[in-house]
Amino acid sequence: MARYSNTIIIPDDEESSSLEPTISRPRRYPRRDYRYQEFESMLVEAIDDAPIMPPSHQDNVFKNFRNAVDDEIQLLRDKNRALLEELRQEREERQKLEEQIRRGREERQKMEEQLSLERDRLVLECKICYMQPDLWMTLLCGHLFCNSCAGNLDTSKECPICRTSITGYVRCRPFSG
């Protein structure tokens, strides 16, 4: 007697029909039907038989309230979008202004450096001959001149910058350490 295999073969569309079992085993009990066709038909009939009733006053109030809430939500979303767009524009404007401020500060710093260099250069020059000597003469009014120009000032008796009378001078070497 042949023994049945415990292997279940599930035929695919691609497989040939020669693999199908030729001997079928008789069932002891009839196969159960899990489809619930009778129950489904009862439900379908019950749904079809239910009378279509107009919505109640409470349903209408709820729908109206829900519509009002939805409208308010949409209005708030629109306002939010508008405010977000305005905020984005303000941020862009702020970034542009900050960039202008940064460029202005850089330009001011460059100008201050140039001015400082120019002041240093002008302080080290004689106001008469524009030379940069090592020996300076300071008049008592506070103005600096080179030694040769200060020697020529004895004849004029006035400071060429402030026009005060020359009462004396002091020799100095301001950068000799």
C-alpha positions in Angstrom: 0.0 0.0 0.0 1.3 3.4 -0.9 1.8 6.0 1.8 0.7 9.5 1.3 3.4 12.2 1.6 3.2 15.0 4.2 4.4 17.5 1.6 1.8 19.9 0.3 2.2 20.9 -3.2 0.8 24.2 -4.2 0.5 24.5 -8.0 1.7 27.7 -9.6 0.7 28.9 -13.0 4.1 28.2 -14.3 4.3 24.6 -13.1 3.0 21.8 -15.2 -0.2 19.9 -14.3 1.8 16.7 -14.1 2.7 17.5 -10.5 -0.8 17.5 -9.2 -1.7 14.5 -7.0 -3.7 11.9 -8.8 -5.0 10.1 -5.7 -7.3 12.0 -3.4 -7.9 11.0 0.1 -11.5 10.8 1.3 -12.4 13.2 4.1 -13.8 12.1 7.4 -15.8 15.2 8.0 -17.2 17.6 5.6 -15.2 20.8 5.0 -16.4 23.8 7.1 -17.6 26.8 5.3 -16.1 30.0 6.9 -17.6 32.4 4.4 -20.7 33.3 6.5 -22.7 33.9 3.4 -26.0 33.7 5.2 -24.8 36.2 7.8 -23.6 38.6 5.2 -26.8 38.4 3.3 -28.7 39.1 6.5 -26.6 42.3 7.1 -27.0 43.4 3.5 -30.8 43.0 3.8 -30.9 44.8 7.1 -28.9 47.7 5.7 -31.1 47.8 2.6 -34.3 47.7 4.6 -33.3 50.5 7.0 -35.3 53.6 6.2 -33.4 56.7 5.1 -34.2 59.3 7.7 -33.5 63.0 7.5 -30.7 64.1 9.8 -31.9 65.1 13.3 -31.7 68.7 14.6 -28.7 67.7 16.7 -26.9 66.3 13.6 -27.6 69.6 11.8 -26.3 71.7 14.7 -23.2 69.5 14.8 -22.6 69.9 11.1 -23.1 73.6 11.3 -20.7 73.8 14.2 -18.2 71.7 12.5 -18.4 73.9 9.3 -18.0 77.0 11.5 -14.9 75.5 13.2 -13.5 74.4 9.8 -14.0 77.9 8.4 -12.3 79.4 11.5 -9.4 77.0 11.2 -9.0 77.9 7.5 -9.1 81.6 8.3 -6.4 81.1 11.0 -4.3 79.1 8.7 -4.5 81.8 6.0 -3.5 84.5 8.6 -0.7 82.2 9.8 0.6 81.9 6.2 0.4 85.6 5.7 2.3 86.3 9.0 4.9 83.7 8.1 5.4 85.3 4.8 5.7 88.8 6.4 8.2 87.3 9.0 10.3 85.9 6.1 10.3 89.2 4.4 11.3 91.0 7.6 14.1 88.5 8.2 15.4 89.1 4.6 15.2 92.9 5.2 17.0 92.5 8.5 19.8 90.4 6.9 20.2 93.0 4.2 20.5 95.8 6.8 22.9 93.7 8.9 25.0 93.2 5.8 25.0 97.0 5.1 26.0 97.6 8.7 28.8 95.1 8.5 30.1 96.7 5.3 29.8 100.2 6.8 31.7 99.1 9.9 34.5 97.5 7.7 34.7 100.7 5.6 34.8 102.9 8.7 37.5 100.7 10.2 39.6 101.0 7.0 39.1 104.8 7.0 40.1 105.0 10.6 43.3 103.0 9.9 44.1 105.3 6.9 43.4 108.4 9.0 45.6 107.0 11.8 48.4 106.3 9.3 48.0 109.8 7.8 48.1 111.4 11.3 51.2 109.5 12.2 52.8 110.5 8.9 51.8 114.2 9.4 53.0 114.3 13.0 56.5 113.1 11.9 56.8 115.8 9.3 58.0 119.3 9.7 55.2 121.7 8.9 57.5 124.0 7.0 59.8 121.8 4.9 57.9 118.5 5.2 61.0 116.6 6.1 61.3 113.9 8.8 64.4 114.8 10.8 65.8 113.1 13.9 66.3 116.3 15.8 63.3 118.5 16.5 62.7 121.8 18.0 59.6 122.4 20.0 58.5 126.0 20.4 57.0 127.0 23.7 53.6 127.2 22.0 53.8 123.4 21.4 54.5 123.2 17.7 57.3 121.0 16.3 59.8 122.0 13.6 63.0 120.6 12.3 66.3 122.1 13.6 67.1 124.0 10.4 63.6 125.5 10.1 63.5 126.5 13.8 66.8 128.3 13.3 65.3 130.3 10.5 62.3 131.3 12.7 64.5 133.4 15.0 64.2 136.3 12.6 60.4 136.3 12.3 59.7 136.2 16.0 56.2 134.6 15.4 55.2 130.9 15.2 54.2 130.2 11.6 51.2 128.1 12.7 49.5 129.9 15.6 51.1 133.4 15.1 52.1 133.7 18.8 55.4 135.3 19.6 58.4 133.0 20.0 59.7 133.2 23.5 61.9 130.0 23.4 62.3 126.5 22.2 63.4 123.1 23.4 65.4 120.6 21.6 64.0 117.1 21.5 64.4 113.7 20.0 60.9 112.3 20.3 61.6 108.8 18.8 65.1 108.1 20.0 64.0 105.6 22.6 
